[in-house]
């Protein structure tokens, strides 16, 4: 990787005060503020993994993750939306060209939401499927015009005929956003609301299997040969969640430093000269930085494997996912130690530290940050036991 920063990262850094200054408003609104969303759109973060053919950058995944880390260190919710919504063009850029034209033919800044949970039910009809369901956790959905939804195939009686998850892509006219469904403790600004589809027709070309987006298979079908599209979907989407979570830890660390500069402890001395504060700070800074370095290095190595023309092996994928969740856990523990040493003043609603702390713990509830299945998968693979395909 070149040492030169990506132009999108430069724009994010130039807009730092906008992201930082709108974080409280986004939390109050329960979605990204219009200014925050506009700034995110203007920087081009969501187009970083989008095909160049449709106004994107086809950026190296590490460049994308570095940018998400920066956004999330300024506003946790903006970073979360940047990671989740920003990874969708990676998948959709490999989809049927008819869908790509619908999405970006007129506006390359079209945003697409999700979730992927296979909650919906699809019944085959001529030319496509009748599709319905209700899904929670559609991050950034207020600012999106399309959505990717997960579902299972059923027969005419509603019985599931295949346990394989499928993805269905629908325009905003085909689904409803439930604005009263997102009243939460953390990541309020992400606006991760429920969405529902009463009954919609989804044409065949807007339906695909997540399993097809592994190791460049789907990319090859539509002529996408950039290295960006050769990594597995099962690694890049979880990594977007990991990156957004690590970003909040970096934001919390910066907030602790700013708060400590002005703080006088209950014992009398200024916090900047209190050994208890400094020990907590040094330890946390090292752990958070270690998580960042390991995460980005793992991804550099993964892409290097693809660039050499080699297939990514199962053990490499498992190790990458294992390290990702462990980096997140270390960073969360580090922020917890900082917060416990910050004193009662850090609890005030106007202190960014408490918001980062809440957002960080909310992010830990995402399944891509759940560590135990990955640790188990690593052990099973190491000792030659059967590995649960859903564990990694």
Number of C-alpha atoms within 10 A of each C-alpha: 8 6 5 6 11 17 15 22 22 14 17 23 17 11 18 17 12 17 28 19 14 20 24 21 16 25 23 12 14 24 29 31 24 15 15 23 20 12 19 24 17 16 19 21 29 30 30 26 26 28 23 14 13 18 16 21 20 21 21 19 25 18 21 26 30 18 29 31 29 24 31 28 28 30 34 39 36 30 31 31 33 31 30 25 26 26 29 21 24 27 18 22 26 25 22 18 14 11 19 19 13 13 22 19 14 10 12 19 18 18 23 27 28 26 21 20 17 19 17 23 22 27 20 17 13 9 10 16 21 16 24 21 19 17 23 18 20 26 29 26 28 22 21 18 15 21 24 21 28 24 23 22 21 18 13 10 7 11 12 15 11 11 11 13 18 24 23 25 22 24 15 15 10 18 19 13 19 16 16 9 14 20 13 14 12 21 30 27 29 31 28 30 23 20 22 17 18 12 15 16 18 21 18 15 15 20 21 18 14 18 16 16 23 17 18 22 17 23 26 15 12 13 9 18 13 15 18 22 31 23 24 19 20 17 19 19 18 21 26 26 29 28 29 31 36 34 32 35 34 26 28 31 25 17 20 23 18 13 18 21 12 11 17 15 17 10 8 8 11 15 21 17 13 15 10 11 18 17 12 18 20 12 13 24 19 12 19 24 16 14 23 22 11 16 25 19 13 19 21 16 13 20 21 15 16 18 14 8 11 10 14 18 10 13 13 15 19 21 16 23 29 22 19 29 28 22 25 31 22 18 30 26 15 23 30 18 15 26 20 11 17 21 13 10 12 21 14 11 11 11 15 23 28 21 27 30 23 16 26 28 18 16 24 19 10 14 11 20 23 16 20 13 15 26 20 17 23 24 14 14 16 11 8 9 11 9 17 13 7 9 15 23
